[in-house]
């Protein structure tokens, strides 16, 4: 994204590409129950996993840097580079990245909120079955609704930042207000356990999924608000590591809690709904003002 888009367009572009994962979940919601009941759960794993190889073909055929791509016109290249020309890139040491508070704000944000998304991704089918008796063969439509809403949230969250900057707001203000709105939209899910029927619960969970994906579009792009092009991929990778560590710690804790509490999901939804506001408060404390850093001869 930082190679192909100027800063003002990166959130929306990130929201659009991030929505692809939700399209994948929708396809899985339709395909996996059929594969599992027709063949076996092993076939579902093998066939869905093998789909990733299809991505490699167009990537190798078509992906190039903008300056090297034969389909990019001079005017389009000038637009892509409107933030400034790209200088020759060099490796940015992780130790240098971790000296900056913006990196730690990003890491903490991912550490706290990625496990919430993984909770929705992994545990919602079990919640729907336990609470509303939704079995594997009837799970598809509720998941489709949830992840279509997540798609809307992903693109809408990216659009929020673009809309605010077009009003003349600073990057810092636009990014944090967009994240605040997404964090606020995540809170109604705290009441889902007290909903007695299926579809209101699906809508609340879908709203939370949309809020997460809007948050995700903005926190991903936060890395390019603070770091030059040559460091963005490294920062995002380090933040992804932080999110994975959070998920590694939270997933077994959820399992133990559900065993201990006899499938009481209520406290988990309360934590999930509040976590984005908590994460944003911590991010703001670590990085009161988002602004571009300079790491030597930056691009």
C-alpha positions in Angstrom: 0.0 0.0 0.0 2.8 2.4 0.8 4.4 1.7 -2.5 1.3 2.1 -4.6 -0.7 4.9 -2.9 -0.1 8.3 -1.5 -0.8 8.7 2.2 -4.3 10.2 1.9 -5.5 7.1 0.0 -3.9 4.3 1.9 -6.6 3.8 4.5 -9.3 3.3 1.9 -7.0 1.1 -0.2 -6.2 -1.0 3.0 -9.9 -1.2 3.8 -10.6 -2.6 0.3 -7.9 -5.2 0.3 -8.6 -6.2 4.0 -12.2 -6.8 3.0 -11.0 -9.7 0.8 -10.4 -11.8 3.9 -14.1 -11.5 4.8 -15.1 -12.5 1.2 -12.9 -15.6 1.8 -14.8 -16.3 5.0 -18.1 -16.0 3.2 -17.0 -18.5 0.6 -15.8 -20.8 3.4 -19.1 -20.5 5.2 -20.8 -21.9 2.0 -18.1 -24.4 1.0 -16.8 -25.9 4.3 -20.1 -27.4 5.6 -20.7 -29.1 2.2 -17.1 -30.4 2.0 -17.2 -31.7 5.5 -20.6 -33.4 5.3 -19.9 -34.8 1.7 -16.3 -35.8 2.2 -14.7 -35.2 5.5 -13.2 -32.4 7.7 -9.8 -33.3 6.3 -11.0 -32.5 2.7 -12.2 -29.1 3.9 -8.8 -28.3 5.3 -6.9 -29.5 2.2 -9.1 -27.8 -0.4 -9.4 -24.5 1.3 -5.7 -24.5 2.1 -4.8 -25.3 -1.5 -6.6 -22.2 -2.7 -3.7 -20.0 -1.5 -1.6 -21.4 -4.3 -3.9 -19.8 -6.9 -2.9 -16.4 -5.5 0.7 -16.9 -6.4 0.1 -17.1 -10.1 -1.4 -13.5 -10.6 1.1 -12.2 -8.1 4.1 -13.4 -10.0 2.6 -12.4 -13.3 1.4 -8.9 -12.5 2.9 -7.4 -9.3 5.7 -4.9 -9.9 6.7 -1.6 -8.2 4.9 1.4 -9.7 8.0 2.7 -11.5 8.6 -0.7 -13.0 5.0 -1.5 -14.1 4.2 -1.1 -17.8 0.6 -0.4 -17.2 1.3 2.7 -15.0 1.2 6.0 -16.9 3.4 9.0 -16.1 0.5 10.9 -14.6 -0.5 8.0 -12.4 3.1 7.5 -11.3 3.2 11.2 -10.4 0.1 10.8 -8.3 1.4 7.8 -6.5 4.6 9.7 -5.7 2.8 12.9 -4.7 4.1 12.6 -1.1 7.7 12.7 -2.4 10.0 10.7 -4.6 11.1 7.2 -3.6 14.8 7.1 -3.0 16.9 4.0 -3.1 15.7 1.8 -0.2 17.9 0.1 2.3 17.2 -2.3 5.1 15.8 -0.8 8.3 17.1 -2.6 11.4 14.4 -3.8 13.8 16.4 -2.3 16.7 16.0 1.2 15.0 12.2 0.7 14.6 11.8 -0.3 18.2 13.4 2.9 19.4 10.3 4.8 18.4 7.2 5.1 20.4 5.0 4.9 17.3 6.1 1.3 16.7 5.2 0.4 20.3 1.8 2.1 19.9 1.1 -0.1 16.9 2.4 -3.2 18.6 0.3 -2.7 21.7 -2.8 -1.9 19.5 -2.4 -5.2 17.6 -1.6 -7.1 20.8 -4.8 -6.0 22.4 -7.3 -6.1 19.5 -6.2 -9.0 17.2 -7.2 -11.6 19.8 -10.7 -10.1 19.7 -11.0 -10.7 16.0 -9.7 -14.2 16.4 -12.3 -14.8 19.1 -15.0 -13.8 16.6 -13.4 -15.9 13.9 -12.9 -19.1 16.0 -15.5 -19.1 18.7 -18.7 -17.5 17.2 -19.8 -20.8 15.6 -19.6 -22.5 19.0 -21.4 -19.6 20.6 -24.2 -19.8 18.1 -24.5 -23.5 18.6 -24.5 -23.3 22.4 -26.8 -20.4 22.7 -29.2 -20.7 19.6 -28.7 -24.4 18.5 -27.2 -23.4 15.2 -25.6 -26.6 13.7 -23.0 -26.8 11.0 -25.5 -27.1 8.1 -27.4 -24.0 9.1 -24.3 -21.9 10.1 -23.6 -20.5 6.6 -26.2 -17.7 6.5 -25.5 -16.2 9.9 -21.7 -16.2 9.1 -22.4 -14.6 5.6 -24.3 -11.8 7.3 -21.6 -11.2 9.9 -18.8 -11.1 7.3 -20.7 -9.0 4.7 -21.1 -6.4 7.5 -17.4 -6.8 8.2 -16.7 -6.0 4.6 -18.7 -2.8 4.8 -16.9 -1.9 8.0 -13.5 -2.5 6.4 -14.1 -0.2 3.5 -16.0 2.3 5.5 -13.3 2.5 8.2 -10.8 3.3 5.5 -13.1 5.9 3.9 -13.5 7.7 7.3 -9.9 8.8 7.3 -9.9 9.9 3.7 -13.1 11.9 4.3 -11.6 13.6 7.4 -8.4 14.6 5.8 -10.3 16.0 2.8 -11.9 18.4 5.4 -8.4 19.7 6.3 -8.0 17.7 9.5 -4.5 16.7 10.4 -3.3 13.1 10.0 -3.2 12.6 13.8 -6.7 13.9 14.4 -8.2 12.1 11.4 -6.6 8.7 12.3 -7.6 8.8 16.0 -11.1 10.0 15.4 -11.6 7.3 12.8 -10.3 4.7 15.3 -12.5 6.2 18.1 -15.6 5.8 15.9 -14.7 2.2 15.2 -14.0 1.5 18.8 -17.4 3.0 19.8 -19.2 0.8 17.3 -17.6 -2.3 18.9 -19.2 -1.7 22.3 -22.8 -2.8 21.6 -21.6 -6.4 21.3 -21.2 -6.4 25.1 -25.0 -7.0 25.4 -25.2 -9.9 22.9 -25.3 -12.6 25.5 -28.6 -11.2 26.8 -30.3 -11.3 23.4 -32.7 -14.2 23.3 -33.1 -14.8 19.6 -30.6 -15.5 16.8 -30.8 -12.6 14.3 -30.5 -9.7 16.7 -27.4 -11.4 18.1 -26.0 -11.9 14.6 -26.5 -8.2 13.8 -24.7 -7.2 17.0 -21.8 -9.5 16.3 -21.8 -8.3 12.7 -21.6 -4.7 13.9 -18.6 -5.7 16.1 -16.9 -7.4 13.2 -17.5 -4.3 11.0 -16.0 -2.2 13.8 -13.0 -4.4 14.0 -12.3 -4.3 10.3 -12.7 -0.5 10.2 -10.3 -0.3 13.2 -7.9 -2.7 11.4 -7.9 -0.6 8.2 -6.8 2.4 10.3 -4.3 0.7 12.6 -2.6 -0.9 9.6 -2.3 2.4 8.0 -1.1 4.1 11.2 2.3 2.5 10.5 2.6 4.5 7.3 1.5 7.7 9.1 4.6 7.5 11.3 7.2 5.5 9.3 8.8 6.1 5.8 8.0 3.7 3.0 11.1 1.6 3.5 10.1 0.7 7.1 6.4 0.2 6.8 6.4 -3.5 6.0 8.8 -4.2 8.9 6.6 -2.2 11.3 3.5 -4.1 10.2 5.3 -7.4 10.5 6.4 -6.6 14.0 2.9 -5.5 14.9 1.5 -8.7 13.4 3.9 -10.6 15.7 2.5 -8.7 18.7 -1.0 -9.6 17.6 -0.1 -13.2 17.3 1.4 -13.3 20.8 -1.8 -11.8 22.1 -3.9 -14.4 20.3 -1.6 -17.2 21.6 -2.2 -16.1 25.2 -5.9 -15.3 24.8 -7.2 -18.4 22.9 -6.4 -21.0 25.6 -7.6 -18.6 28.3 -11.0 -18.4 26.5 -11.1 -22.2 26.3 -10.3 -22.6 30.0 -12.9 -20.0 31.0 -15.6 -21.6 28.9 -14.8 -25.0 30.5 -14.8 -23.5 34.0 -17.9 -21.4 33.6 -20.0 -23.9 31.7 -20.0 -22.0 28.4 -20.6 -18.5 29.8 -19.7 -16.2 26.9 -21.0 -13.0 28.6 -17.7 -11.8 30.2 -15.8 -12.5 27.0 -18.1 -10.3 25.0 -17.8 -7.5 27.6 -14.0 -7.6 27.3 -14.2 -7.8 23.5 -16.5 -4.8 23.3 -14.4 -2.6 25.6 -10.9 -3.6 24.3 -10.8 -1.1 21.4 -11.5 1.9 23.6 -8.8 0.6 26.0 -6.3 0.1 23.2 -7.0 3.5 21.7 -6.4 5.2 25.1 -3.1 3.4 25.4 -2.1 4.2 21.9 -2.8 7.8 22.5 -0.8 7.7 25.7 2.2 6.2 23.9 1.9 8.4 20.7 0.1 11.6 21.6 0.8 13.0 18.1 1.2 10.9 15.0 3.7 12.4 12.6 6.2 11.2 10.1 9.5 10.1 11.6 12.9 10.4 9.9 15.2 7.3 9.9 18.3 8.7 8.2 18.0 9.2 4.4 14.3 8.2 4.2 12.2 7.6 1.1 
